[in-house]
């Protein structure tokens, strides 16, 4: 970190380390699910409930997350929650029975909710402070962390069947990444303005007791803008989660792909999403968040609709690629918009996104069991289209770099006008002389 002198890059790398921690920690225990199932003697239903415990913990944690964000700030909360997630890996490996494992996974969901909100708040603050876009690339490092965890799991499984050894090594890596991030994380700042969710509870017109009321406030009714952001996040994560869980089965049972080609469905979605997120910050700067989200969701809808109508392996892969490309920038853009509304809004939107990831795949499964997987995937296309509907109701602001570009152009135009006027004045004075 000391070798990076640019302040923006130092902070970006530090925040990226937090995103990497979240992806790494999640993929670490997910990769060991077969071993955990065997060690604890779990049935398929019990394993499903174990997974649901993590999602439920994250979904219901938003009041706590909002309170901790206000009390500790995003810097402190992100560091503590990252360390907490590392320790939970050891607790999961040492869980003696199923009830304890359920409690650990529920606590893991709370930790995920805390880190998710805190690191996205840091990312939004980075863009605001330096007037440069960065959130999409930060989200790409989450996927990089997941990939690193998968590679580590493969290597550790070859060396030993012990989940405790594997999770011990993973915990050390999580701690090292957290320590790496700590020096360059952004310090806390006072919010520039109260959010739409917070303004009503923070002020009392005509009286002088606003500070006291602000101290007493714990939660306020979300504004319509925040709810539209939450809707965009829910529908986006429903579509993203469903593609992760159902694409391989669609390839095999509907597109008639071979066992060798079926896994390419999720691979195409994942690769396109990572690549798109690496370049999406440039798109945001050029076209703005609103257009990127709306066009992306329309592309995802059209691509998946084409795959369903055309049938076959090749159309499916094309449609899945459109889904990954179109949905890649949705969550980064919505997180930035929510962070501008305040910590409460960010916590609620993050919780709604987690709910989408939790509820989406089972809902698609219910639809598929009641009709067919084609209709289930059609529901995914509808969910992607609803992202565009919600995005149209969000008050998007210009991206940081776009604001700087506009300000620069205005300054240059003013300077050019002043220079022209000065030249004309000098020529006029010379002519009189």
ZAMARGU-4260 file (C-alpha; in steps of 0.2 Angstrom, whole numbers, plus 5000, padded with zeros to 4 digits):
<rodrens>
0) 5000/5000/5000 | 5014/5012/5004 | 5021/5010/4986 | 5004/5018/4979 | 5006/5036/4981
5) 4990/5041/4972 | 4977/5044/4986 | 4962/5038/4975 | 4971/5022/4970 | 4976/5019/4988
10) 4959/5021/4995 | 4952/5011/4980 | 4963/4996/4983 | 4959/4996/5002 | 4940/4996/4998
15) 4943/4983/4985 | 4951/4972/4998 | 4935/4973/5008 | 4925/4967/4993 | 4937/4953/4990
20) 4935/4948/5009 | 4916/4946/5007 | 4917/4936/4991 | 4931/4926/4998 | 4923/4922/5014
25) 4906/4917/5006 | 4914/4906/4993 | 4925/4898/5006 | 4911/4890/5016 | 4901/4887/5001
30) 4914/4877/4993 | 4915/4866/5009 | 4896/4862/5010 | 4898/4844/5005 | 4910/4841/5019
35) 4900/4851/5032 | 4885/4840/5026 | 4894/4824/5029 | 4902/4830/5045 | 4886/4835/5053
40) 4876/4821/5045 | 4863/4833/5037 | 4849/4829/5025 | 4846/4839/5010 | 4832/4848/5019
45) 4843/4852/5033 | 4857/4859/5022 | 4844/4870/5013 | 4839/4877/5030 | 4857/4880/5034
50) 4859/4890/5018 | 4843/4899/5021 | 4849/4904/5039 | 4863/4914/5032 | 4851/4923/5020
55) 4838/4926/5033 | 4851/4934/5045 | 4857/4946/5032 | 4839/4951/5027 | 4833/4954/5044
60) 4848/4963/5050 | 4845/4980/5042 | 4839/4989/5057 | 4855/4984/5067 | 4866/4988/5052
65) 4858/5005/5050 | 4861/5009/5069 | 4879/5003/5069 | 4882/5013/5053 | 4877/5029/5062
70) 4886/5024/5078 | 4902/5018/5071 | 4903/5024/5053 | 4907/5014/5038 | 4926/5013/5041
75) 4925/5005/5059 | 4910/4995/5054 | 4918/4987/5039 | 4934/4983/5048 | 4925/4975/5063
80) 4913/4965/5052 | 4927/4959/5041 | 4936/4952/5056 | 4920/4945/5063 | 4917/4935/5046
85) 4934/4928/5047 | 4931/4922/5065 | 4915/4914/5060 | 4924/4903/5048 | 4933/4895/5063
90) 4916/4894/5072 | 4908/4885/5058 | 4922/4872/5057 | 4921/4869/5076 | 4902/4868/5076
95) 4898/4852/5086 | 4880/4850/5080 | 4867/4856/5068 | 4859/4869/5080 | 4876/4877/5083
100) 4879/4878/5064 | 4862/4886/5061 | 4867/4900/5074 | 4884/4902/5066 | 4876/4904/5049
105) 4863/4916/5055 | 4877/4927/5063 | 4886/4925/5046 | 4872/4933/5038 | 4872/4948/5050
110) 4890/4950/5047 | 4888/4950/5028 | 4874/4963/5030 | 4886/4974/5040 | 4901/4972/5028
115) 4890/4974/5013 | 4883/4991/5018 | 4899/4997/5025 | 4910/4993/5010 | 4897/5000/4998
120) 4896/5016/5009 | 4915/5018/5007 | 4914/5015/4989 | 4901/5029/4987 | 4911/5040/4998
125) 4927/5037/4987 | 4917/5042/4971 | 4910/5058/4980 | 4927/5063/4987 | 4938/5061/4972
130) 4924/5064/4958 | 4929/5048/4949 | 4919/5032/4946 | 4925/5016/4954 | 4910/5006/4961
135) 4908/4994/4947 | 4927/4989/4948 | 4925/4987/4966 | 4910/4975/4964 | 4921/4965/4951
140) 4934/4962/4965 | 4920/4953/4975 | 4920/4940/4960 | 4939/4939/4961 | 4938/4935/4979
145) 4925/4921/4976 | 4937/4914/4962 | 4952/4915/4974 | 4942/4905/4987 | 4937/4892/4975
150) 4955/4889/4970 | 4961/4889/4988 | 4947/4876/4992 | 4953/4865/4977 | 4971/4866/4983
155) 4967/4863/5002 | 4955/4848/4997 | 4969/4840/4988 | 4981/4842/5003 | 4968/4838/5017
160) 4950/4833/5020 | 4950/4844/5036 | 4938/4859/5035 | 4946/4866/5051 | 4963/4867/5042
165) 4955/4875/5027 | 4945/4887/5036 | 4960/4891/5047 | 4970/4896/5032 | 4956/4906/5025
170) 4954/4916/5041 | 4972/4921/5041 | 4970/4927/5023 | 4954/4937/5028 | 4963/4945/5043
175) 4978/4950/5032 | 4967/4957/5019 | 4958/4967/5032 | 4974/4973/5039 | 4980/4978/5022
180) 4964/4989/5020 | 4964/4997/5037 | 4977/5011/5034 | 4969/5018/5018 | 4951/5017/5021
185) 4942/5034/5020 | 4939/5043/5037 | 4921/5047/5042 | 4914/5063/5037 | 4898/5072/5042
190) 4884/5069/5029 | 4883/5084/5017 | 4864/5084/5019 | 4850/5074/5027 | 4842/5061/5016
195) 4824/5061/5011 | 4821/5047/5024 | 4830/5056/5038 | 4825/5074/5036 | 4807/5072/5043
200) 4814/5065/5059 | 4829/5076/5061 | 4821/5093/5061 | 4807/5102/5069 | 4802/5118/5061
205) 4801/5133/5072 | 4810/5125/5087 | 4827/5123/5093 | 4827/5105/5099 | 4832/5097/5082
210) 4849/5090/5089 | 4840/5082/5103 | 4827/5074/5091 | 4841/5068/5080 | 4848/5059/5094
215) 4832/5050/5098 | 4828/5045/5080 | 4831/5026/5077 | 4822/5023/5061 | 4811/5033/5049
220) 4798/5028/5036 | 4808/5026/5019 | 4804/5038/5005 | 4797/5033/4989 | 4814/5036/4980
225) 4822/5023/4992 | 4808/5011/4989 | 4810/5012/4970 | 4829/5009/4973 | 4825/4994/4984
230) 4813/4988/4970 | 4827/4990/4957 | 4839/4980/4968 | 4826/4966/4972 | 4822/4963/4954
235) 4840/4964/4949 | 4846/4952/4962 | 4831/4940/4959 | 4837/4939/4940 | 4855/4938/4945
240) 4853/4924/4958 | 4841/4914/4947 | 4854/4914/4933 | 4867/4908/4945 | 4855/4894/4951
245) 4845/4889/4936 | 4856/4892/4920 | 4865/4875/4921 | 4848/4865/4923 | 4840/4875/4909
250) 4855/4871/4898 | 4853/4853/4901 | 4834/4850/4902 | 4828/4863/4890 | 4842/4867/4878
255) 4847/4849/4877 | 4865/4853/4880 | 4877/4839/4884 | 4884/4836/4902 | 4900/4845/4896
260) 4892/4860/4889 | 4879/4863/4903 | 4890/4871/4915 | 4895/4884/4902 | 4878/4893/4906
265) 4884/4900/4923 | 4901/4902/4916 | 4895/4914/4902 | 4885/4924/4914 | 4899/4925/4927
270) 4913/4930/4915 | 4902/4943/4906 | 4897/4950/4922 | 4915/4952/4928 | 4921/4959/4912
275) 4907/4971/4911 | 4910/4977/4929 | 4928/4981/4924 | 4923/4993/4911 | 4906/4999/4918
280) 4914/5014/4927 | 4919/5021/4910 | 4901/5018/4904 | 4894/5027/4919 | 4905/5042/4916
285) 4901/5043/4898 | 4882/5040/4899 | 4877/5041/4917 | 4870/5029/4929 | 4852/5030/4924
290) 4855/5026/4906 | 4867/5012/4910 | 4854/5004/4922 | 4840/5006/4910 | 4849/5000/4894
295) 4857/4986/4903 | 4841/4979/4910 | 4832/4980/4893 | 4847/4971/4885 | 4846/4958/4898
300) 4827/4956/4895 | 4829/4955/4876 | 4843/4943/4877 | 4834/4931/4888 | 4818/4932/4879
305) 4828/4928/4863 | 4835/4913/4871 | 4818/4906/4877 | 4810/4910/4860 | 4824/4903/4849
310) 4828/4888/4859 | 4844/4878/4858 | 4862/4879/4865 | 4869/4894/4855 | 4854/4905/4858
315) 4854/4901/4877 | 4873/4906/4878 | 4870/4922/4869 | 4855/4926/4880 | 4865/4922/4896
320) 4879/4933/4890 | 4866/4947/4888 | 4860/4944/4905 | 4878/4945/4913 | 4882/4960/4903
325) 4866/4969/4906 | 4864/4966/4924 | 4882/4969/4929 | 4881/4988/4933 | 4864/4987/4941
330) 4869/4984/4959 | 4884/4996/4959 | 4874/5010/4952 | 4859/5007/4964 | 4871/5006/4979
335) 4879/5023/4974 | 4862/5031/4973 | 4856/5023/4989 | 4872/5029/4998 | 4868/5047/4993
340) 4851/5045/5002 | 4859/5041/5019 | 4864/5026/5029 | 4846/5021/5033 | 4842/5020/5014
345) 4858/5011/5010 | 4855/4998/5024 | 4837/4995/5018 | 4841/4994/5000 | 4855/4981/5004
350) 4843/4971/5014 | 4831/4971/5000 | 4844/4965/4988 | 4849/4951/5000 | 4830/4946/5000
355) 4830/4946/4981 | 4845/4934/4981 | 4837/4923/4995 | 4819/4923/4988 | 4822/4923/4969
360) 4829/4906/4965 | 4815/4897/4976 | 4801/4907/4967 | 4808/4903/4950 | 4808/4885/4956
365) 4790/4885/4961 | 4785/4893/4945 | 4795/4879/4935 | 4787/4865/4946 | 4770/4872/4942
370) 4772/4874/4924 | 4790/4872/4916 | 4807/4879/4917 | 4804/4889/4902 | 4791/4899/4911
375) 4802/4900/4926 | 4815/4908/4916 | 4802/4919/4908 | 4799/4926/4925 | 4817/4930/4926
380) 4816/4940/4910 | 4801/4949/4918 | 4811/4953/4933 | 4825/4960/4923 | 4813/4971/4914
385) 4805/4978/4930 | 4823/4985/4934 | 4821/4997/4920 | 4803/5002/4927 | 4810/5005/4944
390) 4825/5015/4937 | 4814/5027/4928 | 4807/5033/4945 | 4824/5035/4954 | 4831/5053/4955
395) 4848/5049/4948 | 4862/5062/4949 | 4876/5064/4937 | 4891/5053/4941 | 4906/5060/4949
400) 4917/5061/4934 | 4903/5068/4923 | 4901/5082/4936 | 4919/5086/4935 | 4919/5086/4916
405) 4904/5098/4915 | 4912/5109/4928 | 4929/5109/4918 | 4920/5113/4901 | 4911/5127/4910
410) 4927/5134/4917 | 4936/5133/4900 | 4921/5141/4891 | 4921/5155/4904 | 4940/5157/4902
415) 4939/5158/4883 | 4925/5171/4884 | 4936/5182/4896 | 4951/5180/4885 | 4941/5185/4870
420) 4934/5200/4879 | 4951/5205/4885 | 4958/5204/4868 | 4944/5214/4860 | 4947/5227/4874
425) 4965/5228/4871 | 4963/5230/4852 | 4950/5244/4855 | 4962/5253/4866 | 4976/5252/4854
430) 4965/5258/4840 | 4960/5273/4850 | 4978/5276/4854
</rodrens>
